[in-house]
Structure formats: structure tokens, C-alpha cells
Amino acid sequence: MMDSPDLVADIVTDVDEVFLFSPGQSLYDAFEDLEETPVVVAPTNDLDAASFVELPLEFRDVRDRIRFGLEGGMNAGLTTPGETVLAVLPIFADTPDATVRVTVEESMQSGIYDLFANSRAEPAVIRDVFEVAIELGKKGQKGKPVGALFVVGDAGKTMNHSRPLSYNPFEKSHVHVGDPIVDVMLKEFSRLDGAFVISDSGKIVSSYRYLEPAAEGVDIPKGLGARHMAAAAITRDTNAVSIALSESDGHVRAFKSGELILKLDPEEY
Amino acid sequence: MTGSGLATNHLPVDVAQLPSPDTVLRLLPLRLLFFVGVLVVGALVSYFVASFNRTLLERLGVPESIEGTTFERSAREFGTSTVSILARLSGYFVFLVFLVIALSTAGVQSVTGLWTVAVAFLPQVFVAVVVVVIGLIVGDKVGLLVDERLRGVKLPEVGVLPALVKWSIVFVSVLVALAQVRVATSALLVLLAAYAFGLVLVPAVALRDMLASGTAGLYLLLVEPFAIGDRVRIGDVEGVVQEMDVFVTRVESDGTEYFVPNRKAFTEGVARVRE
């Protein structure tokens, strides 16, 4: 037997905040007796926790998940850079099974939280688009890998920075992302070239759009193609967020203000 | 058996007059036999009526069409179903008629007097019960249909409508049922009138602007004279259309987003600005 008690003590002593990721009622109750109530990070606030950070995606990458939680905590003033936080989170199981000691740093403001919470479009809309993109990346279109580009929010401006490639299949239709039937439509229309334009409230304004932003000075990782260049550039010209699914490497990337904010591998979800 | 027991009460006078009590004794079992016979026939007929109605309702596809309604669900909770409740009701009704016939043939005057009135009244009770059941089911069904329709429209603010429609139908069916059994419904009728009046008056006054915007919005959404991304001028607001819903159109210009009520599009007109 190793000297495990000391190891645990090193991790859990002298922490300023406790962040519970998707805790159960009993775990939350156990921590609630502390002088400072723990911060709950979960998809929904089922426990009616006083300090709560909404987790829009179940980030498979542990670091992404913790970063998102801390970023949300910083945004809500629940923690500040320099503090030591104990994150209790599930890694292998569905209930928390790991504790991580982490020091909050300013550099953790990677923008992932900002992408969801402070964009023009509603967080639920961005989450729904992410889900469609991940689903599409996982299954592809009829088994073949497919690329797609969704521009979410600030639809009026986006429409003025783009032109139709052909008739808009969504003209005079009033459908919103998140509807199961609509998700099927999105997947079906993803074989068309061009981008989907989605409004702040999730209405699908158009597909088949050719984006015409000014791409000068847009800096994205080398190796990404025209779709990602357009995705990054349109978010610099407008207040939109763009979510691109790469046909070649199958990753989902999110851009805001012309920068790559988040990269996800659909296979991990 | 109460029937025969009561029947004998009238007999002492007869017994004294009749030469032999044998005839009475012979007469009694005959009446009893007849009574039992009618009851057995009644039971059989009511059973057949019930099963006929059950099959009829099932053939008509009633169980499928009422699937999921509250009435059906609560009926299921008690281990039965709407169809069997209705079928059984009709069966009981037929059996009751036979019971009264049997009692009257057995010569139970004291009972028959009351029961003939009851049986004459029975069809109305039966109709009333059926009307309430149908009202509950139709109300539920229409509520569900409205709910599903509205879910497609994605307008959370009309969530009360299904419940309103459902309870209106139930209320009217209860009124009809009460009128069937001749309960004084005038007070409820006044309530219905007030309700209908309110249904007209409240939207007319309180929701006037909403309604005007809603109908205008319906036109705008269906015809789409302008769409998201177009530059428009509504009244003194000019900008790019960012969002359109049934009630308002969001127009943005220079970082300011204006929420223009759709009725303005009609009262003040819309100008599409093309460069």
C-alpha cells in the first residue's frame, strides 16, 4: 500500500473553492456544509445550487471541461485568478470519481465560455448547432465524411456579407435548430455547398450561402482550407459565431471574432 | 327474495278467500320463475349489448384515437379502459330496464312505482354520462391536437391555449349533461355567457395590440415581403432585419436593435431600401 493519504491531503488542503461537476444530491449535500458553498457545473441546475455554471456540452476532454467551468466561474465572479480550486468531476463513471487541484489563471480565459454565454445567439442555439455538427461529423452523409459550415447569430449582417449560390431551400420556411426533424433537414442539406445562416433565436435563415467576408489578416492554423478561412473571416466582420465541420480531418471547430476558439473531435462524443 | 316476500304481503286476504292455498303456492313459484327468467334474459341481453358495443367501438377505432388522453390514462390506471366503461354502462342500463320489467311482472307495486320513474329517467342519465365522457375525451384530444400544432409553430406564449380549449369543451359538455338530467343550469349558462363574452372582450381590449401585431406578423411570415438581411424602413426606424417572429420584427442599425411591433408594418408601411 502506498502512502496515499498524504497524496490526497496534498491535493485537497488549502483550496479556495470547490467546483463540483455534475454532482449527485448526496455529494452536493456533503459539500454544502462547508463554509463556502460549492460551485456546481452541470448541464442543468437540478440541485437548485446557489452557485451554478451551465455546461452546454459534455466536454470529453477533462481540461476543456475544467477550463470551461472555471471560466464560467470567473465570469460569474465565483472565483478569481490566483485562487486554488478543487475540481471534483467524473472521468470514467457518470458520477464524480476524480479530484483535480488547479490554480485559476488569467490565461484560462480561452473564450470557450464566452463563446456560449456572451455571443449574440442564444446559448441553447449554439449548443444545438454544435450537436448537429458533432452528429454530422460522427456519421457523415450516407457514410461518407462531409463538411459543413454554420454561421450562428447576427443573421442580418451575415446575409449582407454573403450571396446565394442558388435558391435558398429554407426560404419562407420557419424552422428552428434543435427540432429533431430540422436536424435531419440540416444533415440532408449539408451536401449542398456553402454555409448555413442561423439567426440569434435559432431560425434557419438560409443555406447554400457563399460567404464574402474580407479575409485579409485572418490568422488561422495552417492546413485548414477555404471553408475554415471563410468561417473565421465572417466572425470578424460580423458578431456571429461560426461552427465548421472539416471534411478532411472530421473535427468541429468554432470561431469567434476571427479566432479559433474550440476544437472538438466528434468521435469522442 | 324481497320481491316474492313483498308479494306475499298482499296475499293474506286472498288466502282467506281462496279455497286452497295450493294454487297460491303454485302461483308463487311461477311468478318467481318468471321474475328469475326475465332477469336471466336481461343479464344475457345486457351482456350481448355490452360486448356488441365494445366491438363496435373497437371497430370504429375509438381506442386508437383516444390513446393518451387523460381520461383513457386514468381509466387504464384502474385496470379498465374508456371503451369498456362505455360498453359496461350500456350493459348496466339494459340490465336495469330488465330488472324493472321483472319487478313489475312480479307485481312489486311499491318498488315499480319508483322504478318506472327511475327507468324513464335512466336514458337521460345514460346520455348525460356519455356526454360527459365524450366531452372529457374530445376536450383532451382537441387540447392535445392544439398543443401539437402549436409545438410546430414554436410559440411558447400560446401554451395556455390547449388547456383553455380543453376545459371549454369539458365545460360545455357538462352543461349539456346537466341540462339532460334537468338540473337547473341557468346559473352555469350565465357563466358560459360571461365566459364567451370575456373570450371576446379580453382579446378585444387587453390583447388588441398583440392581436393586431400577431395577425400582421402572420401575414409577414407567410408572404415574407422582406426577410432577414433586408434593409427596411418601418416608420422612423431604418436598419437591417435581424429577426422576425409573430409579434415583433427586430431591426438593427448602427449597433442599436429596434423591436418593431408587426402592426406598425401595416399602420405605417414598410419601405425596402435597396442600394
Boltz contact constraints between the chains, C-beta under 6 A:
constraints:
  - contact:
      token1: [A, 155]
      token2: [B, 228]
      max_distance: 6.0
  - contact:
      token1: [A, 156]
      token2: [B, 228]
      max_distance: 6.0
  - contact:
      token1: [A, 156]
      token2: [B, 229]
      max_distance: 6.0
  - contact:
      token1: [A, 156]
      token2: [B, 240]
      max_distance: 6.0
  - contact:
      token1: [A, 156]
      token2: [B, 241]
      max_distance: 6.0
  - contact:
      token1: [A, 156]
      token2: [B, 242]
      max_distance: 6.0
  - contact:
      token1: [A, 156]
      token2: [B, 252]
      max_distance: 6.0
  - contact:
      token1: [A, 159]
      token2: [B, 229]
      max_distance: 6.0
  - contact:
      token1: [A, 160]
      token2: [B, 229]
      max_distance: 6.0
  - contact:
      token1: [A, 172]
      token2: [B, 224]
      max_distance: 6.0
  - contact:
      token1: [A, 174]
      token2: [B, 221]
      max_distance: 6.0
  - contact:
      token1: [A, 176]
      token2: [B, 154]
      max_distance: 6.0
  - contact:
      token1: [A, 199]
      token2: [B, 228]
      max_distance: 6.0
  - contact:
      token1: [A, 199]
      token2: [B, 243]
      max_distance: 6.0
  - contact:
      token1: [A, 200]
      token2: [B, 243]
      max_distance: 6.0
  - contact:
      token1: [A, 201]
      token2: [B, 243]
      max_distance: 6.0
  - contact:
      token1: [A, 205]
      token2: [B, 228]
      max_distance: 6.0
